[in-house]
């Protein structure tokens, strides 16, 4: 069979439109490559280029220094005894659930957990119980809710949950629960705690040992200036042999990782960005200050920040009555806002959203954030005057 030449013309190099825009998309602000990572992407982008240097175990490669990165630098960075590369936080979560739990066991999830936490548990044949949040408008999680849910599981099944998970922060509202208290509560019942840090490791300081977390799931493409898909799995010593158990037939290969995980561009861009990623976590207070400033300014325009206040993370959710009212009569309907922002070179608010949306202020900078605020105001004034 031969492919039609006209169809083939649709493929090949495709330019990315919004790459030079002010980007406030939570999925992207922490994953924008550093200049060194862009060089690494070209240098190591060919297939499994890193495998040229592999003696059978990816994370034991000495030149380039993958072994030192994975087994020394990353454990120190996130405060776990062991670290492995994965294809993303969801794969990290599944590896823990699949190795720690048995079919029919229960995992306790926070009520703000990402859908991939549910899917990971379902793929591992685990039952799910939720710790509900306080609901609108703050959606706070009470650490004592974990105690109540763990007891509920124990009473129902005759044994405690195999695992508890806390999303830190959650991906909708950017709330940061008291992870240390959650860990303390879980450990009172001998239940290990997995932190989903897809939006925190690489943005803000994280130390699993200080928190008391037994496992950490992290995302390189969301928060560590890496080319995706790539993630991290951090495990404390007590559980390392279980999670990283080896194949009986292929002695070097770890079963939960299917032998090897992210290789090539994802890994090498993460290594290239790492010095700057470490440095930027030292300036987290500035990022929080920018987020709070932005929230205050847009609330003066009639937008309403939902979630914890004062906010402690760059990811925020806003209810947006002014834009929703405009969308009822605007010529472009609910797509008017996306088009108006595109004219102003602002990217990240999904097309069609006017009643509410989430965004991230991470690494955007006060000047650009001020421009976004001014743009929101201009758009509201423009349609109010018509």
Secondary structure, 3 states (H helix, E strand, C coil): CCCCHHHHCCCCCCCCHHHHCEECCCCCCCCCCCHHHHHHHHHCCCCCHHHHHCCCCHHHCCCCCHHHHHHHHHHHHHCCCEEEEECCHHHHHHHHHHHHCCCCCEEEEECCCCHHHHHHHHHCCCEEEEECCCCCCCCCCCCHHHHHHHHHHHHHHCCCCCEEEEECCCCCCCCCCCHHHHHHHHHHCCCCEEEEECCCECCECCCHHHHCCCEEEEEHHHHCCCCCCCEEEEECHHHHHHHCCECCCCCCCEHHHCCCCCCCHHHHHHHHHHHHHHHHHCCHHHHHHHHHHHHHHHHCCCCEEECCCCCCCCEEEEECHHHHHHHCCCCCHHHHHHHHHHHCCEECCCCCCCCEEEEECCCCCHHHHHHHHHHHHHHHHHHHHC
